[in-house]
Amino acid sequence: MISYEEASEDVKAIYDDTKKTLQLPFVLNWFKCQGSNAILLEGNWNKLKNTLIKGNVPNVLKQLIIYNVSKSRGCNYCSHAHGIFADSMSSMISEEEGFKATEHIDSPSMPASYRKAVNVVTKAALQHSEISDEDFAELEAVGFSNAEIQELMAQADLVNMLNTIADVSGIKIDNELLETPE
């Protein structure tokens, strides 16, 4: 892992953009494990930024999808990190006292459209050959447009990349995330 202090100027610029965009005072380990290759880091950061941060599908839903796929696959880093991010946005889903998105992912407290999106995109990420026209019709039936469905399917691709990099690099969850108050 390449710390901010050890990073080249090109990598520092990317690190700075990740901190600003994600509104974090530190660089996540997921980025640091790619810090020795500015070209790779830039490409992966742009993909993450354009797929996870931008778009019309709410970020909390995207975080829940990444959390669920990562948890299903056993990617500890991504399930932990994206679970923290999803839970920090729980109030966007429900104002119910003590509501945590990750703990209510299949409950009636979660909007039906979110439950359907999490299930279909998890299937797309883990068993992409089993996705059918019926899955797309079900997403349309709960209110997603064609553009939003494309955005949801892009989460399947993104989470596979995130999990692969996290697992092959062997990174551990960021101490700064563990210290975040609930």
BAFI-3210 file (N, C-alpha, C; in Angstrom, 3 decimals, decimal comma, padded with zeros to 6 digits):
// residues 182
n [1|2|3|4|5|6|7|8|9|10|11|12|13|14|15|16|17|18|19|20|21|22|23|24|25|26|27|28|29|30|31|32|33|34|35|36|37|38|39|40|41|42|43|44|45|46|47|48|49|50|51|52|53|54|55|56|57|58|59|60|61|62|63|64|65|66|67|68|69|70|71|72|73|74|75|76|77|78|79|80|81|82|83|84|85|86|87|88|89|90|91|92|93|94|95|96|97|98|99|100|101|102|103|104|105|106|107|108|109|110|111|112|113|114|115|116|117|118|119|120|121|122|123|124|125|126|127|128|129|130|131|132|133|134|135|136|137|138|139|140|141|142|143|144|145|146|147|148|149|150|151|152|153|154|155|156|157|158|159|160|161|162|163|164|165|166|167|168|169|170|171|172|173|174|175|176|177|178|179|180|181|182]
n.u [000,840|000,473|001,120|-000,256|001,804|003,971|003,262|003,346|003,164|001,091|-000,465|-001,109|-002,813|-005,008|-005,696|-006,415|-008,704|-010,348|-010,763|-012,061|-014,367|-015,606|-015,969|-014,255|-011,789|-009,454|-007,470|-008,838|-007,973|-008,440|-007,833|-005,175|-003,875|-003,513|-001,814|000,772|000,585|-000,314|-001,847|-003,554|-004,869|-006,128|-007,892|-009,516|-010,568|-011,993|-013,921|-015,244|-016,156|-017,848|-019,730|-020,653|-020,958|-022,035|-025,086|-028,605|-029,753|-030,265|-027,517|-027,406|-028,821|-027,117|-024,872|-025,952|-026,371|-023,718|-022,748|-024,401|-023,799|-021,048|-021,020|-022,369|-020,525|-018,364|-016,422|-014,695|-013,566|-014,983|-017,684|-017,755|-016,860|-018,702|-021,043|-020,860|-020,968|-023,540|-025,177|-024,693|-026,242|-028,812|-031,034|-032,047|-033,679|-035,453|-037,034|-037,363|-036,704|-033,462|-033,076|-031,201|-029,856|-028,497|-029,299|-031,958|-032,405|-034,005|-036,453|-039,893|-039,639|-037,859|-037,969|-039,939|-038,936|-036,197|-035,571|-036,101|-034,232|-031,776|-031,863|-032,010|-029,685|-027,717|-027,984|-027,215|-024,527|-023,439|-024,401|-024,474|-025,249|-027,757|-029,547|-032,534|-035,025|-037,278|-036,309|-035,522|-038,019|-039,285|-037,835|-038,596|-041,310|-041,339|-040,727|-038,304|-036,541|-035,382|-032,790|-032,037|-032,052|-029,905|-027,918|-028,133|-027,349|-024,732|-023,669|-023,326|-021,122|-019,253|-019,061|-017,939|-015,387|-014,477|-014,514|-012,706|-010,230|-009,955|-009,872|-007,682|-005,589|-005,495|-006,169|-006,964|-009,727|-010,134|-008,680|-009,679|-012,331|-013,325|-013,284|-015,300|-018,095|-021,230]
n.v [-001,176|002,228|005,042|008,344|010,184|008,882|008,767|009,423|012,573|012,479|010,357|011,383|013,457|012,011|010,639|012,884|013,665|011,440|011,681|014,171|013,754|011,547|012,610|012,192|012,316|010,955|008,599|005,787|002,343|000,711|002,286|002,935|000,486|000,390|002,381|002,350|002,402|004,709|004,936|002,669|003,128|005,594|004,847|002,907|004,460|006,391|004,727|003,779|006,215|007,199|005,179|004,516|006,947|008,955|009,472|008,447|006,614|006,227|006,787|005,431|003,080|001,910|001,504|-000,365|-002,515|-003,161|-003,810|-006,080|-007,952|-008,231|-009,250|-011,663|-012,932|-013,048|-011,093|-009,462|-006,848|-005,119|-005,633|-004,750|-002,009|-000,847|-001,466|000,181|002,684|002,514|002,222|004,686|006,305|005,617|007,112|008,206|006,340|005,458|006,955|005,697|004,933|003,925|002,551|000,639|000,326|-001,960|-003,954|-004,201|-005,037|-006,922|-006,438|-005,305|-002,616|-001,624|-000,067|-001,574|-001,411|-001,096|-003,510|-005,315|-004,414|-004,879|-007,684|-008,534|-007,370|-008,510|-011,147|-010,756|-010,087|-012,343|-014,606|-014,164|-015,354|-016,276|-014,203|-012,840|-011,764|-011,477|-010,641|-008,006|-006,982|-007,123|-005,201|-002,927|-002,978|-002,204|000,405|001,339|003,037|002,392|003,472|003,659|000,970|000,062|001,419|000,158|-002,452|-001,929|-001,747|-004,387|-005,158|-003,313|-004,029|-006,551|-005,925|-004,320|-006,203|-008,139|-006,739|-005,967|-008,485|-009,876|-008,220|-008,342|-006,417|-004,777|-003,669|-000,170|001,577|004,073|003,922|002,042|003,484|005,271|006,917|005,388]
n.w [000,000|-000,757|000,957|001,483|001,878|000,689|-001,939|-005,505|-007,294|-009,201|-008,214|-005,696|-006,482|-007,414|-005,072|-003,544|-004,943|-004,447|-001,699|-001,549|-003,170|-001,920|000,497|002,708|005,272|004,844|002,898|001,451|002,040|-000,156|-002,354|-001,789|-002,109|-004,779|-005,358|-006,424|-009,103|-011,116|-013,464|-013,490|-011,035|-011,576|-013,670|-012,384|-010,295|-011,772|-012,957|-010,650|-009,566|-011,615|-011,784|-009,196|-007,725|-009,423|-011,350|-011,553|-009,846|-006,411|-004,180|-001,751|-002,293|-004,182|-002,554|-000,764|-002,500|-003,231|-000,708|-000,135|-002,210|-001,760|000,847|000,408|-001,230|000,414|000,703|002,852|003,247|001,408|002,085|004,712|004,550|002,652|003,917|006,167|004,863|003,650|005,923|007,121|005,605|006,140|007,017|004,724|003,745|005,744|008,537|010,832|014,193|015,087|012,709|010,499|007,402|006,400|008,134|007,642|005,097|003,788|004,853|005,415|005,955|004,176|001,034|-001,558|-004,156|-003,717|-002,439|-004,514|-006,449|-005,106|-004,907|-007,641|-008,789|-007,210|-008,028|-010,708|-010,362|-009,116|-010,466|-013,335|-015,787|-015,335|-015,381|-016,625|-019,060|-017,561|-015,081|-015,694|-016,389|-013,916|-012,496|-013,944|-013,312|-010,644|-010,866|-012,038|-014,614|-018,007|-018,281|-015,587|-014,927|-016,450|-015,079|-012,599|-013,323|-013,954|-011,446|-010,722|-012,264|-011,252|-008,487|-008,717|-009,667|-007,506|-005,370|-006,320|-006,481|-003,776|-002,497|-003,764|-003,128|-000,418|001,476|004,569|006,599|006,876|009,561|010,209|009,357|011,102|013,397|013,061|014,390|015,179]
ca.u [000,000|001,226|000,513|-000,324|003,136|004,875|002,690|003,803|002,250|-000,095|-001,268|-001,644|-003,948|-006,138|-006,048|-007,132|-010,030|-011,153|-011,145|-013,036|-015,600|-016,220|-016,090|-013,513|-010,537|-008,345|-007,515|-009,211|-006,980|-008,722|-007,070|-003,749|-003,291|-003,254|-001,055|002,047|000,297|-001,225|-002,763|-004,563|-005,632|-006,992|-008,958|-010,442|-011,254|-012,993|-015,018|-015,986|-016,823|-018,921|-020,718|-021,204|-021,270|-022,900|-026,244|-029,936|-030,099|-029,733|-026,256|-027,647|-029,189|-025,895|-024,050|-026,594|-026,096|-022,312|-022,695|-025,053|-023,000|-019,771|-021,307|-022,694|-019,301|-017,374|-015,377|-014,799|-013,286|-016,065|-018,940|-017,624|-016,797|-019,947|-022,062|-020,732|-021,465|-024,996|-025,811|-024,587|-027,280|-030,078|-032,136|-032,602|-034,636|-036,468|-036,779|-037,633|-035,654|-032,523|-033,073|-029,930|-030,185|-027,948|-030,034|-033,347|-032,308|-035,116|-037,642|-040,907|-039,204|-037,081|-038,870|-040,007|-038,048|-034,835|-035,427|-036,039|-032,957|-030,699|-031,935|-031,694|-028,282|-026,900|-028,034|-026,400|-023,109|-022,985|-024,833|-024,914|-025,863|-029,142|-030,384|-033,482|-035,909|-038,206|-035,652|-035,618|-039,438|-039,575|-037,272|-039,497|-042,583|-041,220|-040,525|-037,021|-036,495|-034,331|-031,492|-031,741|-031,734|-028,516|-027,093|-028,140|-026,531|-023,329|-023,227|-022,863|-019,767|-018,411|-018,800|-017,011|-014,057|-014,126|-014,230|-011,499|-009,056|-009,852|-009,477|-006,342|-004,582|-005,464|-006,289|-007,781|-010,621|-009,449|-008,852|-010,514|-013,728|-013,689|-013,426|-016,430|-019,211|-022,440]
ca.v [000,000|003,470|006,093|009,658|010,790|008,162|008,749|010,367|013,718|012,006|009,549|012,304|014,176|011,064|010,482|014,096|013,615|010,436|012,243|015,240|013,194|010,665|013,409|011,507|013,015|010,024|007,792|004,400|001,311|000,189|003,120|002,838|-000,759|000,606|003,620|002,265|002,429|005,845|004,694|001,735|003,819|006,583|004,146|002,297|005,539|006,954|003,763|003,801|007,515|007,328|004,128|004,526|008,278|009,683|008,752|008,736|005,656|006,756|006,199|004,480|001,798|001,359|001,015|-001,599|-003,573|-003,567|-004,497|-007,393|-008,840|-008,479|-010,138|-012,980|-013,487|-013,195|-010,073|-008,766|-005,410|-004,394|-005,727|-003,893|-000,598|-000,395|-001,545|001,422|003,785|002,361|002,512|006,121|006,967|004,948|008,070|008,488|005,267|005,415|007,764|004,801|004,978|002,806|001,866|000,460|-000,232|-003,308|-004,903|-004,259|-005,146|-007,742|-006,194|-004,410|-001,224|-001,275|000,065|-002,756|-001,216|-001,346|-004,961|-005,953|-004,050|-005,596|-009,108|-008,743|-007,030|-009,549|-012,276|-010,392|-010,111|-013,679|-015,625|-013,331|-016,132|-016,583|-013,013|-013,026|-010,638|-011,364|-009,813|-006,619|-006,612|-006,911|-003,895|-001,926|-003,014|-001,466|001,821|001,748|003,299|001,626|004,058|003,265|-000,463|-000,027|001,885|-000,921|-003,563|-001,502|-002,030|-005,781|-005,125|-002,563|-004,790|-007,637|-005,319|-003,926|-007,405|-008,782|-005,967|-006,061|-009,837|-010,265|-007,386|-008,697|-005,236|-004,833|-002,520|001,044|001,919|005,282|003,514|001,347|004,490|006,137|006,698|004,842]
ca.w [000,000|-000,874|001,771|000,851|001,957|-000,221|-003,285|-006,528|-007,430|-009,941|-007,301|-004,681|-007,078|-007,413|-003,656|-003,135|-005,553|-003,743|-000,395|-001,780|-003,710|-000,926|001,726|003,761|005,593|004,656|001,679|001,740|001,707|-001,498|-003,292|-001,452|-002,622|-006,208|-005,433|-007,138|-010,531|-011,292|-014,583|-012,989|-010,001|-012,220|-014,384|-011,432|-009,595|-012,687|-013,075|-009,393|-009,436|-012,594|-011,591|-007,837|-007,220|-010,361|-011,861|-011,018|-008,793|-005,150|-003,738|-000,660|-002,908|-004,766|-001,437|-000,276|-003,479|-003,079|000,589|-000,201|-003,068|-001,077|001,973|-000,178|-001,785|001,481|000,621|004,127|003,129|000,736|002,836|005,887|004,157|002,017|004,963|006,943|004,035|003,511|007,210|007,396|004,803|006,442|007,178|003,403|003,473|006,796|009,733|011,954|015,222|015,076|011,418|009,792|006,089|006,211|008,969|007,172|003,643|003,291|005,677|004,840|006,146|002,983|-000,122|-002,427|-005,312|-003,251|-002,212|-005,836|-007,079|-004,414|-005,279|-009,059|-009,066|-006,567|-008,968|-011,878|-009,998|-008,709|-011,442|-014,455|-016,873|-014,960|-015,519|-017,729|-019,370|-016,433|-014,066|-016,147|-016,288|-012,493|-012,136|-014,539|-012,585|-009,375|-011,150|-012,604|-016,054|-018,696|-017,931|-014,209|-014,944|-016,917|-013,965|-011,608|-013,830|-013,861|-010,080|-010,707|-012,790|-010,320|-007,262|-009,041|-009,688|-006,143|-004,585|-006,825|-006,047|-002,310|-002,092|-004,208|-002,459|001,001|002,335|005,779|006,745|007,316|010,978|010,286|009,227|012,327|014,446|012,757|015,301|014,549]
c.u [000,890|000,486|000,501|001,073|004,117|004,449|003,346|002,791|000,970|-001,027|-001,873|-002,860|-005,198|-006,619|-006,867|-008,552|-010,915|-011,636|-012,235|-014,380|-016,345|-016,433|-015,487|-012,218|-009,294|-008,533|-007,837|-008,113|-007,192|-007,962|-005,569|-003,114|-003,010|-002,330|000,284|001,850|-000,763|-002,247|-003,893|-005,467|-006,607|-008,165|-009,992|-011,214|-012,324|-014,186|-015,880|-016,797|-018,024|-020,039|-021,403|-021,701|-022,248|-024,100|-027,526|-030,379|-029,485|-028,480|-026,458|-028,039|-027,957|-024,990|-024,625|-026,333|-024,666|-022,118|-023,231|-024,258|-021,706|-019,949|-021,591|-021,440|-018,234|-016,211|-015,510|-014,581|-014,486|-017,379|-018,884|-017,682|-018,128|-021,133|-022,051|-021,312|-022,995|-025,694|-025,755|-025,651|-028,673|-031,262|-032,745|-033,663|-035,794|-036,054|-037,090|-036,437|-034,770|-032,454|-031,671|-030,239|-029,714|-028,694|-031,480|-033,430|-033,473|-036,422|-038,643|-040,566|-038,412|-038,068|-038,785|-039,062|-036,595|-034,612|-035,273|-034,690|-031,799|-030,695|-031,513|-030,217|-027,339|-026,843|-027,150|-024,911|-022,605|-023,330|-025,352|-025,595|-027,326|-030,068|-031,257|-034,273|-036,907|-037,616|-035,753|-037,060|-039,829|-039,015|-038,129|-040,792|-042,522|-040,771|-039,202|-037,134|-035,408|-032,946|-031,093|-031,407|-030,313|-027,561|-027,012|-027,248|-025,047|-022,786|-022,727|-021,419|-018,824|-018,073|-017,861|-015,576|-013,605|-013,712|-012,935|-010,247|-008,868|-009,342|-008,058|-005,254|-004,475|-005,597|-007,230|-008,646|-009,850|-009,734|-009,787|-011,995|-014,200|-013,944|-014,620|-017,567|-020,451|-023,542]
c.v [001,246|004,556|007,401|010,278|010,155|008,259|009,760|011,510|013,318|011,232|010,426|013,053|013,282|010,843|011,686|014,102|012,589|011,002|013,300|014,656|012,350|011,366|012,678|012,269|012,140|009,268|006,354|003,431|000,754|000,986|002,977|001,576|-000,666|001,797|003,546|002,313|003,506|005,612|003,758|002,421|004,816|005,921|003,554|003,355|006,159|006,022|003,800|005,095|007,621|006,299|004,226|005,906|009,028|008,836|009,109|007,778|006,171|006,017|005,189|003,113|001,138|000,787|-000,290|-002,775|-004,075|-004,302|-005,930|-008,383|-009,213|-009,434|-011,558|-013,688|-013,717|-012,236|-009,180|-007,261|-004,672|-004,480|-004,806|-002,410|-000,110|-000,544|-000,295|002,597|003,718|002,727|004,000|006,916|006,403|005,892|008,471|007,456|005,308|006,288|006,977|004,801|003,727|002,032|001,837|-000,280|-001,676|-004,364|-005,087|-004,466|-005,951|-007,472|-005,295|-002,924|-000,715|-001,141|-001,170|-002,621|-001,483|-002,841|-005,685|-005,660|-004,800|-007,063|-009,345|-008,443|-008,016|-010,781|-011,987|-010,476|-011,524|-014,787|-014,932|-014,104|-016,481|-015,366|-013,174|-011,744|-010,415|-010,495|-008,328|-006,116|-006,342|-005,578|-002,764|-001,834|-002,275|-000,024|002,270|001,947|002,422|002,150|003,669|001,782|-000,683|000,375|000,813|-002,077|-003,212|-001,739|-003,473|-005,857|-004,441|-003,394|-005,960|-007,115|-004,964|-005,132|-008,061|-008,051|-006,089|-007,433|-010,193|-009,438|-007,711|-007,520|-005,488|-003,581|-001,348|001,319|003,113|004,947|002,814|002,327|005,416|005,864|006,246|005,866]
c.w [000,000|-000,089|000,987|000,785|000,965|-001,684|-004,214|-006,607|-008,172|-009,021|-006,205|-005,215|-007,095|-005,981|-003,183|-003,696|-004,848|-002,411|-000,564|-002,211|-002,679|000,415|002,923|004,033|005,385|003,345|002,089|001,306|000,301|-002,557|-003,039|-002,023|-004,127|-006,449|-006,133|-008,653|-010,795|-012,404|-014,154|-011,968|-010,625|-012,941|-013,438|-010,644|-010,491|-012,856|-011,813|-009,278|-010,374|-012,389|-010,235|-007,415|-008,128|-010,752|-011,138|-009,926|-007,487|-004,683|-002,628|-001,219|-003,523|-003,677|-000,883|-001,210|-003,304|-001,762|000,460|-001,045|-002,353|000,094|001,470|-000,673|-000,712|001,371|001,852|003,993|002,548|001,502|004,053|005,496|003,589|002,958|005,820|006,150|003,904|004,811|007,555|006,638|005,089|006,547|005,833|003,028|004,468|007,969|010,999|012,912|015,140|013,768|010,827|008,499|005,944|007,028|008,507|005,659|003,035|004,029|004,952|005,034|004,946|001,815|-001,032|-003,623|-004,927|-003,054|-003,542|-006,499|-006,431|-004,850|-006,728|-009,340|-008,377|-007,465|-010,194|-011,569|-009,742|-009,697|-012,705|-015,579|-016,574|-015,023|-016,768|-017,987|-018,234|-015,317|-014,428|-016,044|-014,832|-012,015|-012,710|-013,745|-011,253|-009,595|-011,720|-014,111|-016,680|-018,348|-016,508|-014,112|-015,441|-015,798|-012,870|-012,063|-013,797|-012,453|-009,966|-011,197|-011,805|-009,086|-007,541|-009,099|-008,276|-005,307|-005,027|-006,332|-004,535|-001,889|-002,515|-003,540|-000,974|001,949|003,505|005,839|007,356|008,789|011,133|010,157|010,499|013,469|014,230|013,740|014,552|014,544]
res [m|i|s|y|e|e|a|s|e|d|v|k|a|i|y|d|d|t|k|k|t|l|q|l|p|f|v|l|n|w|f|k|c|q|g|s|n|a|i|l|l|e|g|n|w|n|k|l|k|n|t|l|i|k|g|n|v|p|n|v|l|k|q|l|i|i|y|n|v|s|k|s|r|g|c|n|y|c|s|h|a|h|g|i|f|a|d|s|m|s|s|m|i|s|e|e|e|g|f|k|a|t|e|h|i|d|s|p|s|m|p|a|s|y|r|k|a|v|n|v|v|t|k|a|a|l|q|h|s|e|i|s|d|e|d|f|a|e|l|e|a|v|g|f|s|n|a|e|i|q|e|l|m|a|q|a|d|l|v|n|m|l|n|t|i|a|d|v|s|g|i|k|i|d|n|e|l|l|e|t|p|e]
***
